[in-house]
């Protein structure tokens, strides 16, 4: 029997449940009367998503952050939430309070009102979060045009390094270890930057499944070629890679969990974007450009190497 991957499973659901042609997007959007609604649901499972040394408060916060990151990429303000939890029968009062603390922290940070949810019993902890907002329009994954510039809202690679450190697979300088582990436990989506600059974006997508996945999906939906000529890695990450003989591209492109977003803009808006990023203290990085063709390529001098989609996928 052929083993199903995540996309095959999704396709089965889509064919049997969705009445119209389905196009993958970061959020769902629909109209109720004259109100245009945006929704996002995300699930965090203890055995696959919560490292053993991660605080439950950080995990609970992160389950909300996962949805907010998609809202940031679409340029939509999150407003309301519904949270369902699956908890073991033996869970302690202290752990419950830690979980609530994490949910509350995320909602206070991004001004979200929790409407309610559901509580269930199971063998492991599971958080299921659904966030709602309203917006006249969203920025789609498709829409990139020839000669557009490609930006990301921050550097990549720290979360992959941090996860390895949490699992005791790698070490490093104390300041780098703290920075990398904080990237795993305390991600901060650039919501304000997305809200204030969406009018300049031709396409945009959350990067949490991995930068290679994001770039390939945007390239595919836009029917354009993406060229990466500037790998978004900071000096300390490059030094760490060199010291421990790691693969920089694996950390930057295929790790995932960054909760940044990738966006494309016309060159005529570049200065506006840079000015806004400075005001909002958002460390955007120009990583490449869009041209005619298909696929994603990393340019190193005069050589172009195809960047495959090797990001995160369940059921691998």
N, C-alpha and C positions, 0 to 999 in steps of 0.2 A: 504494500500500500504506500502510495506517495505521501510523504510528510508535507502537511500544509504549512506555509509560511504566513506571516501576519497579513500580507496583502491579498493572498488567496482567500483567507477567511473573511476579510473585509469585503471582497468582491462578492462572495456568496450572500452576505447580508444585504449589500447594496442591490443586487439583482432581485431579491425577494421582498425587500421592504421599501425601497425608494421608488416612487412612481415616475419621477423625472430623471433625466440623465444626470448622473452624479459626477461632480468634479471635486477632487480633493482640495480642501481649503483649511486654514487654521481654525476657523470658527464656523458656526452655522448661522444663517441669517434668514429672517422671515418677517412677514408683515401681519400685524394684528390691527384690523381697521386701518387707520392712517399712521400707525406707529410702526416704525421699522426696528425690529429687535435683533440683537446679536447674542449668541449663546456659545458657551464652550464647556465641555465636560472632560475631566481628566481623572484617572485612577492611579493611586499609589499603593503598591502591595509590599508588605513587609519583607517577604522572602526574596523579591527581585529588585526592590527599589530603596530599601532602607538598610545601609551597612550596619553591622552589629554595634559599632561604636558611635553611631549617630544618635543624638538626643531626639526623643519623640517630639519635643517642641519644635525642633528644626524640621523634622519630617512633616509634621502637620502644616507648618508654615509653607514648606516647599510645595505641598499638594495644592495650595491656593495659588502660589506663585506660578506654577505651571500653566494655569489658566490665564493669569494676568499677563504673562509673557506673550501669549497669542493675541490678547487684546492690544498690547503695545505695538505689535507688528502690523495690526490692522488699523491702528489709529483710532481706537474706540475706548471710551472710558468705562471701566467695569463699575456696576452700581449695586447689584444684588447677588446673593449667593444662596445655594442650598447645599448642605453637607450631609452625606451619609457615611456612617462608620460601621465597620465590622470588627468586633472585639472578642478576644478569648474570654471564656468564663472566669478565668483566674486573674484577670487584669486588676491591678491595685488602684486605689483612689489616687495615689500620688501620680501614677502614669496617666490617669484620666485628666488630672489637672494640668500635667505637662502638655498633653495633646490640645486641650482647650487654650492654653497659653499660646501655643503656636498658631492656631487658627486666629485667635484674637489679634496677635501681633501683625499678621499679614493683612487682616481686614482694616486695622487701624492705619497701617502704612499707606494703603491704597483707597481708603474711604469706601469700604464695601459694607453693606448691611446684610447680615445673614437672616434669611426669612424662616428657615427651619431645616428639616432633613429627616433622617431615619437612622435608627440604631438596631444593629443585628448582632447575633452571636456566631462566631466561627472559630476556626483553628488558628488563624493569624490575623494581625491587624491589617485592615484595608481602609483607605480613605477614598471616597468618591466625591468629587467637588464639581458643582456646576455653577458657573458665573454668568450673569445676564447684564446687558446694557442696551442702550438704544443709540442708533446713529443713522444718519441719512445715507451714508455710504461707507464702504470699507475699501482698503487697498488689497487687491488680489495678488496671488502668486504670479499670475500671468500679467503681461503688460510692458515688460522690458523692451526697449527699442534700441535699434542699432546706434552706437556711439554713446549710449547711456554709460554712466559711471556706476561701479558696484561698491557699496560701502557696508561695513558692519558696525554695530554700536559698541564694540569693545574688543579687547584681545581674546584669543582662544588658546586652549591647551592647559590652562590651570586646573580645570575640573578633572581631566584625565589623570594629571599628576597627583592631584589631591586624593582621588579615589584610591590610587595605588598606595599612597601613604597611609590612608585610613586602614587599608587591608594589609599593611606592613610589607608591601612588596618592594617599595623603594624608599630611600631616605633623601635628605638634602639639607641645604643650609636652613637654619632656624627660621629666618624671615621668609624664605621661599616656601617652607613647609606650612607656616601659618597662613600665608597668602593663598596657597593652593587648597588647603583644607577649608578655608573660609569660602572659597569659590564653590565648593561642594555643598556646604551646610547653609550658606547665607546668600544665595543668588539674588540679584536686584535688577529686574527688568527695567528697561529705559522707557517707562510709560509716558512720562511727560514729553520726551523727545518725539515719540510717535504721535502723540496728540497734537503737538504744535507744528509738526512738519509734514504731516500726511499729504497735504496739498501738493507737495513737491515730488512725492514718490510716484514712480511709474509702476513699480511692483514691490512687494515686501513679503517676508516670511520669517516666522520664528525658527531659531536654529537648534532647538533643544535635542533633536534627533541626530545632530552632527552636521558640521558645516558642509561636508561633501554631499550629504543627503539634501540639504537645503538648496545648494547651488544647482544640483542636478534637477531637482523638481522645478525650480524657477526657470531654468534653461528649457526644460521639456515643455512646460506650459506656455512659455513665451515664444517658443519655436525660434530661439536664438542661441548663438554660441556665447559662452561666458569664458573670458580669459582672466585668470588670476595671475597678476604680475607682482603682487606684494603680499607675502604670507603674513597674516595678522598675529605675529608672535613677538612678545617683548624680549628685551635683552636677557633678563634673568631666566626666562624659560629656555632660551637658546643655550645659555651657559649650563643650565641644569641638564639639558639633553646631551651636551658635549661631555659633561663630567661623568654621566652614568651610561653613556653610549646608547642612547635611546633614539627612536625615530621621530623626528620633529613633525613630519607630515601626519603620522598616525595620531599624535597627540592633538594637533591643531584641527585636522580635517575630519577625523573619524570618531573622536571621543564622545561628543555630545554633552548634554546637561548644562550648557553655558547659559541658556535663557537670555541670549542676546537676539537681535534680529538682523537679517540681511535686507538691504533695500537698494533699488536702482533709481538714479535721478539723471535728468538731462544735464549736460555740462553747464548750461546757462544758470542752473540753480546751485552750483557748487559753492559759491561764496556765501549764499544765504544759509546753506546747510552748515557750513563751517562756523559761521557767526553764531547761529542758534546753538550749535553743539558747545561752543565756548561759554555762552551765557548759562546754559543748562548743566555745564560741567559733565557732558557726555563724551567719553573718549572715542569718537567715531574714527574709523580707519578706512581709507580708500584702498581697496584690494585689487581692483581690476576694471574691466570694461566689457561692454556687450558689442557683439558684431554679428554679421550674417553667418548662418550655419547652424550646427547642432552640437550639443555636448559641452562639457566643461574641461578646460585645459589649464595646467599650471605652466607658466612661462619662466624659464630659467635661461637668461641670456637669449640666444636664438633658438633654443630648444623648447618644444611644446609637448608636455606629457599629459595624457588624458587622466582626468581625476574621476575615478569610479565612485559610485555611491556605496560607501562601506560604513555608513553610520549605523546607529542603533536600530534594531528591528527585533520584535518579539518572535519567539518560535524558531530562531535560527538553528 
